[in-house]
Amino acid sequence: MGTELDCDVLVIGGGVVGLTTAVVLAERGVRVRLWTRDPVERTTSAVAGALWWPYRIEPVVPVRAWALRSLEVYEELAARPEATGVRMVEGVLGETGLDEVGAWAAARLPGLRVATAEEYPLGSGVWARLPLIDMPVHLPWLRERFLAAGGVVEARTVADLSETGAPVVVNCSGLGARELVPDPSVRPVRGQLVVVENPGVRTWTVSTGADGSMAYLFPQPGRRLVLGGTAEEDVWSPEPDPGVAEAIVRRCAVLCPAVAGARVLEHRVGLRPARDAVRLERVPLPGGRVLVHNYGHGGAGVTVAWGCAEEAAVLASR
C-alpha cells in the first residue's frame, strides 16, 4: 500500500463533495488519493434525499454559479440513469411563486410554470423538472469513475490536517471539519427520512408548513419512495426517532394519502454539515504545501458538488 506522498493531491472526505472533487482532479491528469473515514455507502451523502435545488446555502452569488454548473453535469448524467443514479423528474416546489425562483434558475429550467390546483392543492407552487439523484447508486458510481481515472481510495481517519504529507490537501471533510480544522462554525442540521414502498407516485413534491415543518416525497427506482423530512439544528443523534418518523409520514400523507398505509422499508438519518457560508478557499502551508478547503455545504452538497469541485481543482493546481 502506498502513502499520501505518492500523490499530487490528497482529498479528505468520501461524501459527494469529496468524491466529485477527486473525480475532477483525477480526470485532469492529477495523481489523487482519497481518504475517507467511512465507506461511501455510509457517508451523510448516502442518506440524502438529493433533489437538485439550492437549499439553505450561502453565499448566494457563487452558489448560483456552482449550482448551474452542477445542473449542466446532471443533465448529461441523466442520459444514463441506471448507471449514474441521476434522473430528470418533474414535480412541485410548494409555497413558492415563479417570482421567487429567480431569473438565474428560470432561464435554465424549461417548462417552469405555476403548478395547477390538481398538482398542488395546498396553495401556490411551481412545477419544475429537476435532477433527482439516487444516492445509493450515484456515490458508488462516482467512486468507480474516480478509480477508473487512476485514483486511489483508502479508509483513513485524519486527526490533524498538518500531519498529512501530500503537497496539496483538499479538505472535503463536511461535519468533520468542525474538529479537524478546527472550525466551530460548522454544525449539524439533522435530517430524518422514511423510505416506503412506492404506492405509484411518479412526481416529487416539496412542501413547507405554516410552522416551518417540511414534507417531501421523492420517488426513486426499485419501487421506493423517500419521505422527509426534518432540519433540526445542532442535533447530533444519528438514531431514527419513531415519533419523528410517524410525523413525517403524517405530513406526507396530506400531500399523498396513499402513503399513509405504505409499507416502511427503511429509516435514515443524516447530519447535514451546515455553516453560515461555504468555505472554498486556498490556504498556503509551510514548506510550499497548499491546503484547499471545500466544506460547509449543508443540505445542498449535491446541488453544488460539480461547480465547487471544479473551483477547488483550480485552487489546488495554481
Sequence and secondary structure as in RCSB ss.txt:
>XXXX:A:sequence
MGTELDCDVLVIGGGVVGLTTAVVLAERGVRVRLWTRDPVERTTSAVAGALWWPYRIEPVVPVRAWALRSLEVYE
ELAARPEATGVRMVEGVLGETGLDEVGAWAAARLPGLRVATAEEYPLGSGVWARLPLIDMPVHLPWLRERFLAAG
GVVEARTVADLSETGAPVVVNCSGLGARELVPDPSVRPVRGQLVVVENPGVRTWTVSTGADGSMAYLFPQPGRRL
VLGGTAEEDVWSPEPDPGVAEAIVRRCAVLCPAVAGARVLEHRVGLRPARDAVRLERVPLPGGRVLVHNYGHGGA
GVTVAWGCAEEAAVLASR
>XXXX:A:secstr
   GGGSSEEEE  SHHHHHHHHHHHTTT  EEEEESS GGGSGGGG   B S  S S HHHHHHHHHHHHHHHH
HHTTSHHHH EEEEEEEEET  HHHH HHHHTT TT EE  TTT TTS EEEEEEEEE HHHHHHHHHHHHHHTT
 EEEE   S GGG   SEEEE  GGGHHHHTT TT EEEEEEEEEEE SS  SEEEEE TTS EEEEEEETTTEE
EEE   EET    S  HHHHHHHHHHHHHH GGGGG  EEEEEEEEEEE SS EEEEEE GGG EEEEEE  GGG
HHHHHHHHHHHHHHHHT 
